[in-house]
Amino acid sequence: MSSAKHAKERAREAGKERPLPESLSLPRVGADSHAHLDSDQLWPEFESVLERAARAGLSHIGQVFLRHSAYLDRRELMGKTRPGLPELFFLLGIHPCDGLTVTEEEWPAIEEDFRHDDRLRAVGEIGLDFYWKECPRDVQERIFRLQLRIAARLDRPVVIHSRDAFADTLRVLDDEGFAGRPLLWHCFGGDEDAARALLNRGWHISLPGPVTYPANSALRDAVRIIPGDRLLVETDCPYLAPVPWRGRRNEPALCAFTAAAVAEVRGEAADELWARCGDNARRFFGIA
């Protein structure tokens, strides 16, 4: 996703004003590996969003905090156990577009929170974003490397954001010795060659709603070569809603549409792929 500075554009893309869609319903074993439930579009309906997610078949949702302050503000409320509703686990990382807003004092505080909050399961989303221009590339790379080193010290998985920066993102990860480390490439949108570059390094791949878009045939070709034990699905909600809800606000319940489309591409049963992707997410993030 993009920086908070682009909230107006993202709200328009997410279709905040449009009616909520119905969803598919799959067995309650699925996991949305990447969601932004604290976004302006979803937070006012937080409980209802979780209820719809449960009906769609989700048992776990990865809540991604892009700022340390957001984590501090929302962690207690979002971390409560809600019987019958999906369990939330947390990701925390400074988005590359926000590199100019983070203070040096935040880094030790973030690292300390990871040491004491078991709900924080991964460092992310972190990486490089050369689509948006407000944060210089050298600043992005500096905070990317800094967070990779935090993850290495903590022995935590990382979740990668890379937009218009694939080669540079790989360069930094290789420099920092992350081949073979637990790493999830969030919102993958590449072709077979890109998928192989990630898989050859031992990493996992998470597929978002755009895999359902008709024009993304190269992405669907890549989907066919991903090993079943390294495949996850996500919404990146409230953005990137899958067909048939493209252009509307996304939410975790719609992850089922993405999973069904991926299963069709791979020639698998939707409920079996759904369960496998859920198991992969729980294993990757260390959730019992």
N, C-alpha and C positions, 0 to 999 in steps of 0.2 A: 504494500500500500504506500501511499505518498505521505508527505509530511503534514502535520496539523495545519500548516499555513495554507493548505489547499482545501480547507474544509468546505468552502462554498461550492467549489467545483465538484468535489466528491459527493456532496449532498445531492447535487443535481443528477450526477451519474447514478447514484444509488436509488433514485426515484423515491425520495422520502415521502412525497405527497401521494403516492399511488397506493391502491389497496393491497393488503397482504395476500399472498397466494396460498392456495392449499398446497399440500405436499404429498409425496409418496409416504408409505409406511413400510418399514423394513424391521427385522428383528432388533430388539433393543441391545445391540452389541456394537454399534457403530461409534466412530470417533471423528469429530471435526478437529483436525489438527491445528487449525489456525483461524481464530476469530477475534474480532474487536468489539466485544459486547459493551464496552464503556464508551463507544462512539455516540455522538449526538443523535444518530438515527435509531439506535437500539436501546440505549440506556433507559429512556423513559418507559419502555415496555419490557424491562429486564425479565421479570417473572413470567410474563406471557410468552416471551421468546423461548425461555427454558421449557415451558409447558409444551409448546409446539415442537421443540426439538425432541422431547421425550416421545411424543406421539409418532414422530418420524422414525424413531429407532436409534437415537443417540444415547449412549451411556456416558460419554466423556466429551468435553470441549476444552480445547486449548485457548485460554484467554491471554492475548498478547498485550502487554503494557509497553508503550513506546517511550514513556517518560517515567523517571523514578517517582516524580510527584503523583502521577496517576496511580501507580502501584500503592503508594502510601495512603492515598485518599480512598481507594476502593477495595483494598485487599480483604478487609474484615467482612464487609457485606458480601462480596463476591465469593469469598471462601467458605461461607456457611454451608453446612450439609443440609440439603433439601430432599427429604424422602420422596422417592418417585420421580425425581428430576435428575438430569445429567450432572455428573460430578465435574467441577471445573479444576483444571490444573493451570499453573501460571507460567508464562514466558515473560522475560524482561530484558530489554535491550534498547540502546539508543539508536533510532533509525538514522541512516546516513544523511537524510535531508535535515536532521536536527542537530548536526554536529556543531553549529555555531551557538547553540542555546545551552548546551550542557556545561556545567561548571566543573572545575578540577576536584572540588570537594565532594562531588557526587560519586566519583568512581569508588573510593573506599567504602562509602555507604552502601552502594549497590552490591559490592562484593560481600560485605558483612551480612546483608539481607539474605543472600544466597546461602550463606553458612548456617543461618538460623531459621529459615522458612522452608519446610519440606514441600510446600506447594509450588515453589519455584523450581521447575523441572528442566529448563533450558535457557541459555543466553540467546536472545533473539527477539525480534528479527534484526539482524545486523548485516552489513555488507556495503555495497556501493550502488549508487543511483545516479547515473549520468543523464537521465531524462530531465529531471528538475535541475535548475541551474543556481539556486541561491546559496548552496553550500559548496565551497571550492573542493575540487577533487583531492587535493593534498590533505585537507581537513578530514574529509570522509575516510581516506585511507588511514590516517592516524588513529581515529577513534575505532575503526574496524580492527586494526591490529591490536589496539589496547584491549578491546573486548574479547578478541580471540585468546589473548594471553590470560585474561581473567578466567575464561572458560577452561583453559588448560590447567590453571592452578587449582580450580575447583573440581576438575574432572567432570564437567557437565557437558551435555550435548550442545551444539549450536544450531541455530536455524537461520538460514541465509536469505537475505533480500538482495537480488541483483537485477537491475533494470538498465538496459543498454550498456552493460558493463561486464559481460560474461568473461571475456579473456582476462581483464584486469582483476576480477574477483578470483578467478582460478589462480592467477599469479600470486596474489596475496596469500591465499590459502596454502599454496604450495610452499611459499617462502616460510610460512609459519608452521610447516610440518603437519598439516591437517589431513593429509591422505591417510585413510585407515581409521581416523577418529570418528566418533559418532556425530554425524552431520546430516541435517535435513535441508534439502533445497526447496524452499517454500515457493509456491505459485509457479511451478515450472511451466514454461511455455516454449521450450526449444524443440529441435528436431532430433533425429536419431543420433547424429554425431554428438550433439550436446549431451544427450542422455548417456551415451557411452563414456564421455569424458567424466561424468559424475560417477557412474557405476564402476568404472575402472579404478576409481579412488576409494571404493567401498562405501559410498554414501547412499542415503535414502532420497527418494523423490516424492514430493507431494503435489497432487494434481488439483487444480481449481476449476471453477465453472467454465472458463473459456474452452476447455477440452470439448465441450458440447457445441461450440459455435461452428457452423458449416464451413467457414473458410479455413479452419485450423486442421487441415488434413495432415500436415507434416507433424503436428503435435500428436495426433492420433496414431500415426505410424510409429512414433517414439514410444507411445504407451504400450505397444505390443511387445517391445523388447525388455521392458522393466521386469526384473524377477519379482515374483509374487510376494516374496518376503521383504522387499524393500520399497513397497508401494503404499502410499498414504493418500487420503483425500482431504480436502479442506474447502472452506468457503471464502476465506479472507473477507468475511462479511463486515460491514454492509455493502461491500463492493462485489463486482464480478458475478452477478447472479447467473446461474446456468439456464440454458433453454429448458423449458418454455417461458422462463421468467426473466430473460435477459432484458436489461434496462430498468428493472425494478430494484427495490431495496433487497439485498440478499440477507439471509439469516441462516443459522445452523440447520434448521429443518430442511433447507433446500440442498444440503449436502447429499441427500439421498438421490436426487436427480443426477448429480455428477457421478456418483458411484454406479448408478444404473447404466449411464452412458459408457463409462469406462468398462464395465462388465460386458456390454454388448460389443465394444471394439475388440476386446480380448477373447470373446467367445466363451464367457463364463456366466454362471448364474449370478444374478444380482445379489441375492442374499448371501451367497458364499463369498463373493468378493468383498461385500460390506463387512462381514465378520472378519475376514483376513486383514483388511485394512485397519479395522479397529484393534485387532490383536497386535498388528505391527506398530500402531501408535502407542499402545500401552507398553509394549516392550521397549520401543525407542526412548520413551520418556520415563521409563522406570516406574510405571504405575502398576501396583499389584492387581 
